[in-house]
Amino acid sequence: MRSSEEFNDWYVEIVEKAGLTDKRYPIKGMNVWTGYGWKAMRLIDTYMRQELDDTGHDEVCFPLLIPKNEFQKEEDHIKGFSAEVYWVTHAGENKLDIPLLLRPTSETAMYPMFSLWIRSHADLPLKTYQLVNVFRYETKQTRAFIRMREIHFFEAHTCHVDFEDAERQIAENLEIMKKLAKKLCLPYVLCKRPDWDKFAGAFYTIGIDSLMPTGRTLQMGSIHQYKENFSRPYDIKYEDDNGQHQYVHQTTYGMSERILGALISIHNDEKGIILPPDIAPTQIVIIPIISKQEPEVVTNKCQEIFAQLKQAGFRVHLDDRDLRPGNKYYDWELKGVPLRIELGARDIQNGVITIARRDTGDKSQIPFDNIIEGIRESLLAIQSDLLTRAQKQHDESIFEITDISEAKPGINVMNWCGEEDCGLQVENATDMAVLGIPVEVEPKSGNCIVCGKPTEILIYVAKTY
């Protein structure tokens, strides 16, 4: 494990060296997405869109500004966000009658409209999502993708006839997360947050946490069951089969650019980042090894292979810059390109390309007549091996403990009686956060680590970002 200081210094440097972001924009915590970083984020967005579209969600796009009176309708919600919102009080020199705020999330923007859209049970379930920027006045030290004030954000909002149907939606969200994490080669844990740490206004919250190389966890996203907590203040009702008006039950599923920060943090080595092939903006880079004799032979063959791979649907780049091959290797290893093709005169004579894997550094050769299939197999192997390696590191950093003094960097698993006082004592004694009750782990008999009361409740505890 890296120390937090080492990791922080490395992370701040690598995201800029790799061309993922530029923090020199003159507002703290509002960085510029550079072309390379934005392509990676767009690929993640594309996978999320595919999953949501396939499960019957409609993509929407709501305005950025929210009136103060709408924001204040849900009391717990405004308490949870009041210290973080950006306010707009003037239009030009004219003071606004009703102040506006930049959305910190979109419940209070969407739900007044949902009350107009939903009239009968035939309008349900209502399943929507959007990909937008949200704004939160983060007072802690900002860090690209991980802690920002302008945040690239995915959010799905759904309405249902009852609690049971909303629970089915949450199960669907968990399946969507599983598929996305596989694409990103990201292990994670799901924890039902304790009541003192759930989302403002939620009935319950499931946090999606990934374990960083420092032993701290990073919340990449969350899923919320609202029951009727928002539909009542926003008057979102439907007429049932008996002609009675009922309040809808609601869920949300949110995830931010933190997922890219987690990916960068987990997949890297001393040369730079390592991007999983599924989300790498450039999956393959071709490096010509030019000789003094007949250099056009190598150049022409590289262009031919480039066209062949592009036609096959790969994201490929031909690096024909006038630089030494070693300089090019350095650049593309830093950026995490999964696969490098080296092609020189001797390779052409032998009828092969030489490939180098970014994750292992291993080199091998593929015959010209098997390039497409050979490249495809190599990328699949990299994708699989990255996930296997990350999962192994993740699993090795989860520890079962029975004595609170044994807590260590990583995720600590312990029994808890369920009482808030004991949970808060755990946090105070360990200087860690209670992530919550693991969703996909069976209960286990034991004694509360604080009071000793017999219990089957397990909790995960870790330092967090």
N, C-alpha and C positions, 0 to 999 in steps of 0.2 A: 504494500500500500504506500502511496505517496502521502506526505504530510499535507495538510490543508494549504500551508504557505507555498510549498513547492508546486502543488497542483494549480493554485490560483495564478501564480506567476506564469506557469507553462500555458495554462488555458488562455489567458489574456493575450499572450504572444502568438499562440498557434492559430487562433481564429482569424487574426489579421494577416499573418504570414501566408496562410492557406487561401486567402482571398475570399473568405466567407462573409466578412462584414467590415465596415469602416466606422470607427467610433468618433471620428473628428467632426461630426455634425454638431453645431453649436448649442445643442440642448442635451444636457446630461440624461442618459438612459434612453435616448432616442437615436439609435444608430441607423446607418444607411445599409440596406441590403445590397451588396454587390452582386454582379451577374452570376457568379459561381454559387454563392450562398443561396440566392433566390431560386436558382434552378433546382437545387437540392430540396428546398422547402416546397417548391411547386410540385415536385414528384411525390413528396409525402402527402400534400394536399390532394393530388390526383388519386392516390390510393384511397384516401378517406372519402372522397367524392364517390368513387366507384362503389365502395361498401354501402354508403348511405343511399345512393340511388338504387342499388340492388335490393335494399330492404324497404323501399317504398317511401323514402323521405323526399321532400321537395326542397330544393335550394331556394332560399329567399335572400333579400338584401335590405335590411332596415336602416333608417337614417342614423347618423352618428350622434345627434343631439337628443337629449331626453329632458322633458320639462320637469322642474323640481317637484311640482305637485303630483305627477305620476310616480316619480321615484320614491316619494315619501309614503306611498300607500301601504307598503309592507314594512312594518316597524322594525322587525329583526334585520331585514335586509339593509335598511338605511344605516342601522347601527353598525353593521358589518363593514360597510363601505364608506361611511361618511368622512373618515379621515383621509381617504385615498382619492377622492374625486376631483377632477378639474372643473371649475365653474366658468360659464360664459355669462357675463352680466350686462354687456353692452353690444349693440349693433351699430357700428360707427360711433357716433357721439351720443346716441340715444340709449338710455337705460331701459333694459327690458322689463316689462311688467311681471313676467314670470322668468326667473333665472333658469338657464339651461345648463346641463352638464354633459361632458363627453362620456360616452358609455364605459363603465368599468366592466360590465357584462350586460346582457340584453333582456333580462326578464322584464324590467320595467318599461322597456321600449316596445317589446313584442306583445305583452299580455293585454294592453288596452285594445289592440287590434284583434287578438284572439277572441275577445268577448264579442266582437262584431262578426267574425267569421263563423263562429260555432252557434248553431241554433238547435239542432236535433242530434239524436244518436247517429243519424246517417252521416254526420260531418266528422265522426270519430272512427278510428283514431286520427288525430291531426299530427303529422310528423314532418317537422321542418328542420333545416339547418342553414347555417351561413358561415362563411370564412371572411373575417373582418379584422380590423385593428381595434383593440380596446386600450383604454388609458387609465393607469393607476399611478398615483403619486407615491412611488416607492422611495422610502426615506433611507433604506439601507444602501450599502455600497452596490452599485449596479455592475452587472456583468453580462456580456453579450449572450443572448438567447436564454440565459438562466434567470436574471433579475433585471427587468426592463420597466420603463415607464410607458412606452408605446409597445404593445404586444400583439404579434400576429396570432390570431385566435380562431379556433374552430369551436362552434357550439351548436348542439342539436337540442331542440325544444319540442316536446311532444305532449299531447293531451289525450286522455283516455276516459272510458266510461266508469272505471272503478279502479281500486287499488290493485286487484289481481292482474288486470291488463297492463297497468303501469309496471308491475313487477316483471311481467313477460318482456316488456320493453327493456328493462334493465338487464335481463338475461341476454337479450339480443345485443345490447351495447357491449357486454363483456366478450361476446363472440367476435364482434367487430374489432375490439382492442386486441384480441389474441391474434387475429389475422394480420393486423397492422404491425404488431410487435415482431412477428415472424419476418415480415419484409425488412424491418429495420435491424434485425438481429439483436433485439433488446429484451433481456430478461427483466421481469418486474414482479412486484407483489401487489395484491389487492387487499386493502384493509378498510373495514368499516370504522370510520373515525369515531372517537369518543364524542359524547354530546358537547363537551366544551370546545371541541375543535371542528365541528361540522360546519358546512357552508351556511352562511347567514340566511335563515328562512327555510332551510331544508328539514324534512322529517328525519332523514339520515343521509350520510355522504359516504361514498366509497372512494378512497384515494388510490391513485395509480402511481406507485413509487418505484423508482429504479435506484439501484445501489451504485454509488460512484466509487472511483478508485481510492478515495480518502476514507472510506468507511461511512460516509454520510449518505443519506438518501435525498433524492430530488423528486418532488412531486411533478409528474409530467402532465397529469390531467386528473379529472374526477367525474364521478357519476352521482347524480342526486335524485332522491325520491322526495317529492314535495307533498304528496297526498293533496290536500285542498288548501295548503298554506298560502298559495298565491292566487288560486282561482276565486277564493272568497273575497279578498280585498279588491281584485280586479273584475269581479262579477262575471266569471267565465262559466256559463251554465249551458246545459243542453236539456231538451225535452225528451224524456224516456218513453218507452212503449205505452206507459199508462197515462201519458200526458202530464206527468209530474216533472218539475224542473230540478235538476241535480247539478251540483258542482263537479267539474271535471277533476280528475287526478292527473298530476303532471310529473314529468321527469326532465332532466337535462343531462347532457354529456358534453363536457368541455375539455379541450386540450390546447396547449399553446406551443409556441416555438421552442419551449423548453425541451421538447422531444428531440430536437436537433442538437441542443446542448448536451443532452444525455448521451446521444449517439457518439458525438465527438469525444466526450469524456471517457467512454468505455472502450472505443475502438481506436487505438493509437499505439505508437511505439516511439523510439528515439528519433525516427526519421520524420514523423508527422502524424497526421490522421490516417485512418483506414476506413474508407467508405464501403458499406455493403453494396454489391452490384445493383441491387434493385433500386437504390435511391441515389447512386452516384451520377452526377451530371455528365461525366465522361466515364464510361465503363472501360474503355480500351484506348490507349494511346499508342500510336505507331511511331517508332523512332528509327529513321533511316541511318544506317551505318555507312557513310559515304566513303568510297575509296577514290584515290586520285585517278585511277584508270576507269574509264566509262562510268562516271558517276550517274549519268542519266539512266542507266540500266536499273540501278537501285531505286532511283526516284520514281521511275515509271512503274516499277513493280509495287512500290509502296502506295502509289496512287490507285493502282488496280485493286489492291487488297482493301484499301480504304473504301472504295466504291462498293466492293463486294460485301463488306461488313455493314456498311450503311444501308444497302439495299435489303439486307437480312434483318434490319430493325435494331441493330446495336447502336448505342451512343458512343461514337468513335471519333477520335481527333488525330489528325496527321500533323506531327510537330516538325515542320520543315524550316524552323528557324536556323540561322547561321550561327549555331553554337555547338560546342563539343557535346557528344552523347552524354557524358557524365553530368554536365550541367543540366541537361534535360531530365535525366533520371532524378536528380535532386529535386527539381521543381515539381514533377508529377508525383513523386513519393510523398512530398510534403502535402500535396493536395489530396492524397489518398486514393488515386485512381487504381481500381482493383487489378487491372491487368495491363502489362506493357508488352508490346510486340517489338522485337529488335530484328531488323532485316538488313543484312549486308551481302556483298558479292558472294561470299562463300555459302551463305544460306541459300541464295538463288541457285548456285551450282548444285547444291544437294537437294533442291526441291522442297525446302522446309522454311518455316518461320520459327524463331526462338521466342518463347513467351516467358515472362517473369511475373510471378504472383506477388502482389503487394503485401499480403498478410504473412506469408512465410519467407518470401525472397527466393523460393525454389524456381529453378529454370527447367524448361523442357522444350521439346520441339514437336511441331505439328506439320505433317505433309501438306503441300499445297492443295491436294485434292480432298482434304478433310478439314479445311480451315473453319468452316461455319460450325460443324458439329464439335470440333475440338475446342473452339472458343466457348461455345455454349456449355459444354461439360465443365470447363475450367471455372467459368463464372458461377455455375451451380455449386461446385465444390467449395469455392471461396465463401459463398453465401452460407452454406451449411456449416462449414468449419468455424466461421466467425460466431455464429449463434452457439455452437457447441462450446467453444472456448469461453465466451461471455457467460453462458449459463453455469459452467463449471466454477468460474471465479465468483459468480453470484452465490451459488450454493455453498461454497466454502467459507462464505462470510456471514452465514446465519448460524447463531449459537443458542442452544437451549441452556438456560441458567436457572438455578434455584436459590441463589443468594444474590441480593441486589448489588453487593460489592464486586461481583464477578463481571459486571457489564463491561463490554469492550467495543472498540470500533467495529461497525457492522450492524447487522440486525439481531437484536437480542430477543429471544422468545421466552416468555415466562407466564406463569399462571397469575390470574387476577380475579378478585372476587366480584368485580363489576361496580364497586362503589367509587364515586368520583374522588373522595378523599384519598383513597389508596392509590388511585391513578396519578393524582397530583403529587403524592409523596414519591412515587416512582420517578416522575420527571425531576423533582427537586434533588433527589438522592443521586441520580445518574447524570444530571445536566443534559438530558436527552428528551425527546418528545415521544409520547405514546402515539404510534401510528394508528393503532386500533386493533380490532379483532380480525385476523386473517380470514378472508372470504373463502378461500379454496383449501383450507387446512382443517382436518378433523379436530374436534375438541379433545382435550386430554385431561384426565383426572390428575389433580395435584392440589397444592395449597397455595393460597394467595401469597405472593412474594413479600407482601407488606404485613398483613394482619394474620396470616396463617389459616384463614378460613378455607375449608374444603371447597373446591370449585373445578369446573371443567373448562372454564373460559381461558383461552390463550390470548395474549397480546404481543404485538411486535413493538419494540422500542428501539429508537436509533437517533443519532444526531441528524439534523436536517439542514438543507440549504433554504 
